[in-house]
């Protein structure tokens, strides 16, 4: 006759379970037995996926904006920009120059049109016309306003081989009649156009000249509203820009380290694989670890004239800019990278887009899905300035 098996009480079951959990805890904590998986790569970008260029990605490497002397900003809002986009997309689809290679793409075309529409100037001046696309954009914004166009080559020269635009109500200083912006007798020109209030004039620069030089010339002439098309980021471009000038350690998002094993260096190296215009540390830093401007150079005139500047001079330039700035505003990208599929500019050095990633319904509603992907590849931080002489 077999003996009955002893029963384990509730307390005994609790002790056995506790011991088992303790051994399990010690087992999984052992470095020899932990299952390790690589951490998710924040820079992984599946082709055309919904996570490409997430909002959190924008500005992650810093976006140094020039500081205005009185802390003012523009009066328009994101809602105004969205309403403007809805109106501008059908206009843009009628553009005479469909393939504006080496000229403005959609983002900057919209930015110029929007600013001109908002300011409603009596006279618009452009320095650098190329094939006339920017002239056409200004005309769409202000159908009745006078335009003065300065360009070494007259847009009509392009008509012989490709689409171009020549405006019938535009005064051209182009071709054999070309005069550089800094050499124009503006008092005489403005008198001929009956302009007495210079706050009613908008000046647009797309001439690839040192923007500090252009700022001083515009200030001397008395102009107050300026737009610069190519506001190149530090380490890029063929001329000294406001983005470069205001990339300073004392400005939020500004300043750089040339230490090759820094977090910035590692981040830039990864991003270089995904964005054509991203700049790694080797490209950013020149002799003596000079990172300001383009590797320590102040570029000018389509990169035909370069001058090395010291960090102290670079700082001095930034302080001068601040002394004359009433308003500084960089045009945001029109839409997030997962929507536009652009592959050139690095969103880590750009502000949050007007149409944020993930808002495909809005992107479609605005008509942006009708545009070719290539038109979104020309973003270079277009900037609007309102300036005045330094306070005494």
Secondary structure as GFF3:
##gff-version 3
##sequence-region A 1 392
A	DSSP	alpha_helix	10	29	.	.	.	ID=ss1
A	DSSP	three_ten_helix	55	57	.	.	.	ID=ss2
A	DSSP	alpha_helix	78	92	.	.	.	ID=ss3
A	DSSP	alpha_helix	106	119	.	.	.	ID=ss4
A	DSSP	beta_strand	123	127	.	.	.	ID=ss5
A	DSSP	alpha_helix	133	141	.	.	.	ID=ss6
A	DSSP	beta_strand	146	151	.	.	.	ID=ss7
A	DSSP	three_ten_helix	155	160	.	.	.	ID=ss8
A	DSSP	beta_strand	170	174	.	.	.	ID=ss9
A	DSSP	three_ten_helix	175	177	.	.	.	ID=ss10
A	DSSP	three_ten_helix	181	183	.	.	.	ID=ss11
A	DSSP	alpha_helix	186	192	.	.	.	ID=ss12
A	DSSP	three_ten_helix	198	200	.	.	.	ID=ss13
A	DSSP	beta_strand	201	205	.	.	.	ID=ss14
A	DSSP	alpha_helix	211	221	.	.	.	ID=ss15
A	DSSP	beta_strand	225	228	.	.	.	ID=ss16
A	DSSP	alpha_helix	242	245	.	.	.	ID=ss17
A	DSSP	alpha_helix	263	271	.	.	.	ID=ss18
A	DSSP	alpha_helix	281	284	.	.	.	ID=ss19
A	DSSP	three_ten_helix	287	289	.	.	.	ID=ss20
A	DSSP	alpha_helix	292	295	.	.	.	ID=ss21
A	DSSP	beta_strand	297	300	.	.	.	ID=ss22
A	DSSP	beta_strand	305	308	.	.	.	ID=ss23
A	DSSP	alpha_helix	311	324	.	.	.	ID=ss24
A	DSSP	beta_strand	325	330	.	.	.	ID=ss25
A	DSSP	alpha_helix	337	340	.	.	.	ID=ss26
A	DSSP	three_ten_helix	347	349	.	.	.	ID=ss27
A	DSSP	alpha_helix	360	365	.	.	.	ID=ss28
A	DSSP	three_ten_helix	368	370	.	.	.	ID=ss29
A	DSSP	three_ten_helix	373	376	.	.	.	ID=ss30
A	DSSP	beta_strand	383	387	.	.	.	ID=ss31
###
